Amino acid sequence: MIKYFKTHILATGLGLVALCSLTSCANFGVGNNVDFKGPITVPQEFIYTSSTPKKSFEREQALVVNATLSMDSDKRSIDEKAELFYALGTVYDDLGLEGMARYMMMNAIVQRPGFARPYELLGIYFFQDGRVADACDALASAIELDDPENRSYFPYLNRAFIMYYTGRYNLALEDMREFYDDNPFDPYRLLSMYIVEREAIGEKQAHDNLKRNFDKLLSAHKEEQFGHDVVRFYLGKISEKDLMDKILQVRDDEAAFQDRLCEGYYYLGKKALFDGNDKLGYDYFSLCRNTRKYNFLEYRNALNEQKVLLKKYNLDELTEEDESQM
């Protein structure tokens, strides 16, 4: 699991970028020949549901109560209140309560305008709204205001995917390299780099880079994790069924099962798109979103991918009802 560029470069042309946001402009006019609302095409044996563990809800409820009570204390400094607003915002984001999360992040910035971290989540939300310029500005602020001694590279990741979904693949690659270089032994960073490189430098070179980087990762003898198996699937070393079996290994652990389903369904969906099967990809993204891992990159990008597919076939965008049913 992994939780959006150069502001001056995109200062001109952002109106066009916004219009093309979450679309492939070259794909307008593709025939309307895919029924995304038709019967699901994912094999029945690969369809599972998960629920958020009760312990997670209880822990998050306790965090909300404790942070809210602490906020009422007159002894809290402005910086402490900013941190509490931010903490509350992240909990609300985990719960899928986006409106409350936005409110808390804005309050954190009001308390401390130079507070870097809230800008990242706001940037993600702005992009979801189609506010590309605002999203880029927010993420640029998250990067510029961050503590150089304790820097987070996740704003580079999120900004890379904004560039990816708006067709600025070279800029996406610049940011993704910043993110990848921070920890080249994270298999999910390899996968994100591969997704961007396919568009920026071509499928074959991206595949060769993925294989080479994965070999380096394995030679470092890092502890095995589910992400390693996802990379193996992308390299053709294991099958779709093998990957699902890896997910099912943790079925008795509600939290781990929910995480793996979200990740697995997203990467299976993206692989289906790479193989030219848009309907299967769309269905896998629906299953990913059905896990309700709201704060996962995979969950957020599954929605972005579905919007791209609907635009590609000149179909209506997802309605609130459609989204609430996933």
VOGU-3710 file (C-alpha; in Angstrom, 3 decimals, decimal comma):
1> mikyfkthil> 0,000/0,000/0,000  1,193/3,478/-0,757  -0,657/6,306/0,463  0,149/15,165/-7,036  4,948/19,306/-10,376  6,196/22,313/-11,319  3,661/25,096/-10,797  5,232/27,549/-13,211  5,330/24,964/-15,997  1,602/24,344/-15,827
11> atglglvalc> 0,581/27,922/-15,171  -0,384/28,198/-18,813  -2,677/25,678/-20,400  -4,274/24,508/-17,170  -7,702/25,246/-18,535  -7,080/22,650/-21,230  -5,546/20,277/-18,712  -8,612/20,583/-16,504  -10,874/19,777/-19,435  -8,815/16,725/-20,202
21> sltscanfgv> -8,401/15,758/-16,545  -9,058/12,087/-15,939  -9,463/11,536/-19,683  -7,345/10,635/-22,629  -8,116/13,439/-25,052  -7,028/11,281/-27,976  -9,641/8,707/-27,053  -12,686/10,883/-27,719  -14,852/9,269/-30,342  -14,182/5,665/-29,320
31> gnnvdfkgpi> -17,279/3,600/-29,992  -19,768/3,169/-27,217  -19,504/-0,617/-27,194  -18,710/-1,560/-23,621  -21,449/-2,076/-21,030  -19,665/-1,191/-17,813  -22,883/-1,647/-15,856  -23,431/-5,114/-17,304  -22,696/-8,429/-15,565  -19,353/-8,478/-13,781
41> tvpqefiyts> -16,643/-10,258/-15,766  -14,295/-11,063/-12,881  -14,232/-14,860/-12,402  -16,655/-15,840/-9,644  -13,933/-17,565/-7,644  -12,012/-14,271/-7,431  -14,880/-12,226/-5,991  -14,688/-11,556/-2,261  -15,936/-8,887/0,089  -14,347/-7,497/3,215
51> stpkksfere> -15,375/-5,265/6,061  -13,507/-2,811/8,236  -12,549/-4,626/11,449  -14,509/-3,602/14,526  -11,266/-2,872/16,371  -10,297/-0,335/13,716  -13,592/1,527/14,131  -13,219/1,520/17,902  -9,641/2,798/17,691  -10,590/5,596/15,290
61> qalvvnatls> -13,591/6,584/17,402  -11,324/6,804/20,439  -8,863/8,959/18,505  -11,655/11,353/17,492  -12,935/11,634/21,073  -9,491/12,147/22,598  -8,374/14,690/20,001  -11,647/16,625/20,295  -11,376/16,759/24,084  -7,753/17,866/23,848
71> mdsdkrside> -8,746/20,629/21,454  -10,940/22,218/24,113  -8,028/22,748/26,456  -6,943/26,374/26,825  -3,446/25,127/27,497  -2,976/23,981/23,910  -0,644/26,097/21,795  -1,472/27,087/18,221  0,987/24,506/16,908  -0,530/21,789/19,081
81> kaelfyalgt> -4,029/22,639/17,869  -2,813/22,508/14,273  -1,435/19,025/14,894  -4,718/17,940/16,485  -6,758/19,262/13,553  -4,453/17,369/11,209  -4,748/14,162/13,239  -8,526/14,447/13,220  -8,485/15,052/9,477  -6,521/11,879/8,816
91> vyddlglegm> -8,924/9,835/10,948  -11,928/11,241/9,107  -10,184/10,473/5,811  -9,652/6,889/6,941  -13,379/6,678/7,642  -14,330/8,085/4,243  -15,788/11,256/5,804  -14,232/13,569/3,231  -16,175/16,688/4,182  -15,015/16,507/7,785
101> arymmmnaiv> -11,462/15,675/6,704  -11,346/18,766/4,454  -12,684/20,941/7,268  -10,040/19,696/9,680  -7,202/20,162/7,198  -8,282/23,730/6,474  -8,415/24,436/10,203  -4,926/23,035/10,632  -3,651/25,463/8,003  -5,542/28,364/9,562
111> qrpgfarpye> -3,810/27,600/12,848  -0,388/27,217/11,202  -0,206/28,454/7,567  3,248/26,929/7,122  2,076/23,437/8,108  3,049/21,202/5,152  1,180/17,960/5,708  -2,450/19,150/5,404  -1,743/20,498/1,916  -1,100/16,974/0,636
121> llgiyffqdg> -4,545/15,603/1,461  -6,183/18,808/0,240  -4,302/18,403/-3,036  -5,710/14,904/-3,440  -9,234/16,167/-2,747  -8,877/19,110/-5,145  -7,870/16,712/-7,911  -10,901/14,554/-7,214  -12,976/17,722/-7,725  -11,300/18,331/-11,088
131> rvadacdala> -9,484/21,410/-9,699  -6,148/20,547/-11,273  -4,383/23,876/-10,713  -5,474/24,010/-7,062  -4,333/20,421/-6,556  -0,912/21,185/-8,034  -0,550/24,328/-5,920  -1,474/22,433/-2,758  1,007/19,659/-3,405  3,722/22,134/-4,350
141> saielddpen> 3,093/23,782/-0,956  3,342/20,409/0,780  6,763/19,905/-0,813  8,095/23,442/-0,369  6,975/23,816/3,259  8,157/20,401/4,403  10,929/19,993/6,921  14,093/19,144/4,924  15,346/17,141/7,898  12,226/14,972/8,017
151> rsyfpylnra> 10,880/15,130/4,483  7,864/13,175/3,247  8,084/12,020/-0,359  4,407/11,098/-0,664  3,442/14,496/-2,137  5,724/13,617/-5,060  3,799/10,365/-5,514  0,424/12,074/-5,472  1,584/14,833/-7,795  3,039/12,211/-10,153
161> fimyytgryn> -0,363/10,617/-10,512  -2,006/13,984/-11,196  0,480/14,420/-14,031  -0,159/10,843/-15,160  -3,934/11,248/-15,305  -3,660/14,556/-17,134  -1,283/13,147/-19,752  1,898/14,925/-18,573  3,900/11,723/-18,479  7,406/13,217/-18,420
171> laledmrefy> 6,516/15,412/-15,458  4,892/12,389/-13,804  8,131/10,482/-14,254  10,183/13,275/-12,675  8,091/13,187/-9,525  7,840/9,415/-9,455  11,624/9,140/-9,566  11,852/11,404/-6,516  9,441/9,119/-4,703  11,057/5,882/-5,873
181> ddnpfdpyrl> 14,614/6,962/-5,066  13,613/7,607/-1,458  13,101/3,860/-0,981  13,944/1,678/-4,020  13,315/-1,456/-1,956  9,565/-0,861/-1,655  7,759/-3,100/-4,185  4,818/-0,702/-4,388  7,173/2,068/-5,515  8,443/-0,250/-8,232
191> lsmyiverea> 4,863/-0,817/-9,381  4,012/2,888/-9,399  7,197/3,634/-11,330  6,307/0,910/-13,845  2,807/2,307/-14,403  4,196/5,769/-15,170  7,157/4,512/-17,206  4,890/2,536/-19,561  3,535/5,867/-20,822  6,710/7,934/-20,484
201> igekqahdnl> 9,345/5,610/-21,992  7,417/2,672/-23,482  6,179/-0,727/-22,403  9,326/-2,752/-23,139  11,748/-0,416/-21,353  9,351/-0,106/-18,416  9,129/-3,899/-18,170  12,922/-4,272/-18,351  13,342/-1,636/-15,638  10,773/-3,356/-13,430
211> krnfdkllsa> 12,598/-6,673/-13,751  16,002/-5,126/-13,079  14,783/-3,121/-10,084  12,990/-6,140/-8,666  16,153/-8,230/-8,943  17,999/-5,526/-6,983  15,262/-5,555/-4,371  15,459/-9,320/-3,959  19,251/-9,207/-3,716  18,883/-6,900/-0,723
221> hkeeqfghdv> 17,074/-9,721/1,106  14,237/-7,546/2,294  11,383/-9,196/4,154  8,777/-10,701/1,836  5,457/-8,861/1,561  2,373/-9,028/-0,629  3,755/-6,327/-2,922  6,537/-8,693/-4,011  3,908/-11,103/-5,324  2,153/-8,312/-7,217
231> vrfylgkise> 5,450/-7,525/-8,962  5,915/-11,220/-9,749  2,433/-11,223/-11,308  3,316/-8,214/-13,484  6,521/-9,949/-14,562  4,586/-13,090/-15,520  6,196/-15,235/-12,832  2,893/-16,111/-11,138  -0,682/-16,320/-12,425  -3,803/-14,366/-11,543
241> kdlmdkilqv> -4,979/-17,355/-9,510  -1,643/-17,508/-7,677  -2,030/-13,854/-6,712  -5,559/-14,435/-5,440  -4,302/-17,383/-3,413  -1,786/-15,035/-1,756  -4,669/-12,725/-0,832  -6,688/-15,605/0,592  -3,793/-16,670/2,820  -4,746/-13,854/5,225
251> rddeaafqdr> -8,507/-14,300/4,989  -8,752/-14,947/8,737  -7,124/-11,578/9,487  -9,846/-8,998/8,725  -7,490/-6,021/8,508  -4,830/-7,718/6,355  -7,495/-9,282/4,107  -9,144/-5,909/3,499  -5,768/-4,346/2,673  -4,754/-7,108/0,261
261> lcegyyylgk> -8,114/-7,136/-1,506  -7,891/-3,390/-2,102  -4,342/-3,611/-3,408  -4,828/-6,827/-5,349  -8,016/-5,790/-7,124  -6,490/-2,468/-8,182  -3,336/-4,034/-9,661  -5,357/-6,812/-11,295  -7,554/-4,113/-12,820  -4,589/-2,126/-14,096
271> kalfdgndkl> -3,045/-5,271/-15,586  -6,360/-6,024/-17,341  -6,216/-2,556/-18,928  -2,630/-3,150/-20,059  -3,857/-6,387/-21,667  -6,638/-4,509/-23,503  -9,585/-5,736/-21,428  -11,302/-2,523/-20,326  -14,453/-4,164/-18,980  -12,514/-6,580/-16,778
281> gydyfslcrn> -10,361/-3,719/-15,548  -13,422/-1,634/-14,718  -14,931/-4,523/-12,771  -11,751/-5,100/-10,780  -11,683/-1,381/-9,918  -15,264/-1,665/-8,665  -14,214/-4,521/-6,398  -11,241/-2,480/-5,200  -13,507/0,411/-4,248  -15,912/-1,979/-2,572
291> trkynfleyr> -13,220/-2,639/0,058  -13,671/0,957/1,265  -10,011/1,453/2,089  -10,579/5,157/1,576  -7,065/6,310/2,405  -5,251/3,851/0,128  -3,699/5,128/-3,105  -5,132/2,066/-4,821  -8,672/2,943/-3,725  -8,372/6,545/-4,921
301> nalneqkvll> -6,781/5,568/-8,239  -9,430/2,926/-8,893  -11,968/5,754/-9,093  -9,655/7,753/-11,368  -9,311/4,740/-13,665  -13,074/4,272/-13,865  -13,551/7,913/-14,774  -10,953/7,550/-17,541  -12,754/4,504/-18,937  -16,140/6,202/-18,923
311> kkynldelte> -14,686/9,199/-20,750  -12,921/6,928/-23,221  -16,239/5,424/-24,302  -18,160/8,713/-24,098  -20,305/7,380/-21,259  -21,827/9,236/-18,328  -19,612/9,771/-15,325  -20,206/7,903/-12,111  -23,170/9,258/-10,190  -23,122/9,637/-6,413
321> edesqm> -25,461/6,641/-6,261  -23,075/4,559/-8,356  -20,159/5,512/-6,121  -22,057/4,834/-2,898  -22,867/1,320/-4,074  -19,219/0,348/-4,563
//
